[in-house]
Amino acid sequence: MMRQRIAERALADGLVVAAVVGWWVLSRRLPDFLMPSPWHVATTLAGLFLTPSLLADTAASAARVVASVALSVLLGGALAVIPYRWPLADAIVRDRITPFLNSFPSVGWAILAMIWFGPTDAAVVFVEVAILTPFCLINILEGLKELDQELIEMGASFTRHASRTFWKLVMPMLLPYVMAAVRIAYGVAWKIALVAELFGVSSGLGYLMLKAEIVSDAATVYATCFAIVLLFLAGEKLVLDPLSRLIAYK
């Protein structure tokens, strides 16, 4: 088993090294505005986290993503609970709201947000929440379908308060699905963050990428993309993985 893990790690790291070497060779043959060198991109990437003005843009994007994920999980969870609490509303949520949110074009949300809110943080957060909410809604809806109804009925027989049954039994069983919704939303949020910010806001990684595109600064474009990868991995390893282990332990 140990040899297999070492071989897997060597293969994975070897592919990364080979990709970087191939990138470096290609950068030697192409102009810098098309293919900057790995070192040029690395120094630009470091500047996104070390230069105060650029760090402010990086932090702005991260704050919008965190706020959007939190709001999306709350909104999606609230919509999912409606048919669970009031079964008559099941067709409204599943057959009307869910298909609408799931199919509405992302660009449409972005344009509407710029019309309604202008180039503000609220516009970016609105776009991200509108796109992320159906992911959370569908995941939590499926989680509610998989709950142990016999356990819930047994718990209800010990109390007259439905809210107590919900918080003591339903929510603990639903937490793994909520956590899965958070993971999905967090991953998708970083994919759409740049698109949402490209529509006119004056801060964030999308704003930096737009400026880089205007002046053909390929190094900043590459660095911005890699910054998102690093931020995603940091959030996953430092926050989401510990939360998942905590929920599994409970």
N, C-alpha and C positions, 0 to 999 in steps of 0.2 A: 504493500500500500504506500509506504514512504517513497519507494522508487517511482511509483506511478505519479505521485504528487509532484516530485521533483521534475520528472519528465514533462508533465503538463505545464508546470511553471516555466521550465526552460523553453518549451515550444512557444508558449504565449509571449514571454519576454523576447524571445528570438524574433518573432514576427514583428514586434514593435520596433526592435532595433533595425531589422531589415527595411521596414517601412521608412524609418527616419533616414537611413543611409540612401535609400532610393530617392527620397525627397531631396536630400542634399545634392545628389548627383544631378537630378533634374534641374535644381535651382542654379547649378553651374552653367547649364546650357540655355536657360531661358532668362529674359530680362526680369528685373526685380519686381516690376509692377504686375507681372504675371505669376511668378513663382518665387517669392522671397525665400531666403535660406532659413533653415530651422533655427539658427542662432538669432537672426533678426526677429523672427516671430517670438522666440522665447524672451528676448529682452523687451519686446512690446507687451507681451503677456505679463511680465513682471511689473511693468509700469502701470497696468490696470489695477494692481493691488498695492502698489507702493507710492505712486504719485498721488498726492491728495485730491487734485481735481478729477483725475480719472477714477480714483477709488470711490469718489462720491457718485459717479455714474454707475459703477458696479454695484454699490450698495443700494442705489435707487431701484435697479432692476431686481435685486434680491428681495428688497422689502415689498415690492409689488407682487412678486411671485408668492411670497409667504402669505401676504394678505389675501390674495386671490384664492389660494388653496384653502385657507381657513374659511373664507366666505362660501366657497363652492361646496365644501363638505357640510357646512351648516345648512345651506339652502337645499342641497340635494337630499340631506337627511330629513329635513322638515317636509319636503315634498313626498319622500318615501313613506314617512310615518302617517301621512294623511289617509291613504287607503287602508293602512293597517288599523288605524283607529276608527275610521269611518268607511266600511267596506263599500258603501254606495258610491264613493268617489273613486273607486278602483279604475273604472273605464276612463274617467277624466284624466287621471295621472298617467296610466299606462298607454292608453290609446290616443290621447290628444297631446298632452304636455310633453311626454317623453319623445315621441316621434318628431314633434316640432323642434324641440331643443337639439335633438340629435342630428337633424338634417339641415338646419339653418346654416347658410354659408358663413365661414369665419370672416371673410372679407366684408360681407354684409354687416356683421356686427361691428367691425372696425370702422366702416364708413358711417354707420349710424351713431356710433359713440363720438366720432369727431363732430358730427352735426349737433348732437345733443349736449355734449360736455365741452367741446373744444379741445385744444391740445393740452390736456391736464392729466394729472395722475389718476383722477377718477375715470377718465375715458379708458386708460390702459387697463385699470383694474376691472372695469365693466366688461371689456372685451374678453379678458381672461376668465372671469367668472361665468360669462355667458357660454363660453366654449367648454369649460371644465365641469359645469354643473351636471350635464347629462351623464358624464362618466360616473360621477359620485352617485347620482340618482339611481342609475341602473344597478350598480354594484350593491347598494344598500337595499334596494327592492328585492334583489335575489337573496340577500342575507336574511331579510325578514321572512321570505318564503321557506327558508331552511331551518327556522327555529324549532326547537323541541316543544311542540304544543302541549304534550302531556305534562311536561315539567311546568309550563306556564299555568295550566289548569290546576295543577296541584298547588302551586304557589298562590293562585287566586283564592283557593279554598281557605287559606290561612289569614286572609286580610280582605277588608271591604274596600280598600283604597287601590284603584287601578293604577294610579301613579306610582305607588310603592312597588307593585308587581313589575311595572315597566322598568324602573330604575334598578331594582334589585335582581331581576331575572333576565328581562329582555335585553337591556343594554350590555350586560357582561357577555351574553351570547353573541350579540351583534358587533362587539368591538373588533374581532378579526376582520369582518367585512368592512367596517369603517376604516380600519388601518389599511386594508387593500385599496380602498377608495382614495385615501390620502396618498399612497404610493403612486397610483395611476395619475392622479391629478398633479402631483409634484413633477412627475416626469414630463407630462404633456405641457404643463405650464411653462417650462423652460423652452420647449419647442416653439411655442406661440408668443413668447415674451418679445422676441425681436420684431416679429410681424406687427404686434400691437403697438410697439414703440416707434416703428417706422412711419407711422401716420401723423407725425407732427409734434410729438413731445420734445422738449428741449433738454432732456436728461435721460440717462440710462444707456445700456449697451447697444440698444437699437439705434439710438441717436448717434453714438460713436460710429456704428457701422455705416449709417447713412452718410455721415461726413467723409468717412474713408472711401466710400464708393464714388463720391463726387470728385475726389482728387486722385482716384486710382491707387489708393494706399492698401494694397493687398495684405501687407503684414498686419495691419490693424484688423482687417476682416478675419484673417486666420486667428489672430490672438483673441478676438471677441468670441469666436466660436469655441476655442479651447477654454476660455474663461468660463463659459457656460457649462462645459463638461466638468471642469474642476468644481464649480459651485454645486452642480448636481451631485457629484460623487461625495463631496463634503457633507451635504445635507443628508444623503442616504446613509453614509457610514456613521456619522456623528449623532444623528437625530432619529431617523426612521428605523434603522436596525436596532438600536437600544430600546426604542418604544415597542417594536415588534417582539423582542425577547421578553420585555416586561409583561406584555399582554399574554404571550404564550405561557409564561411562568404562572400568571394568575389563573 
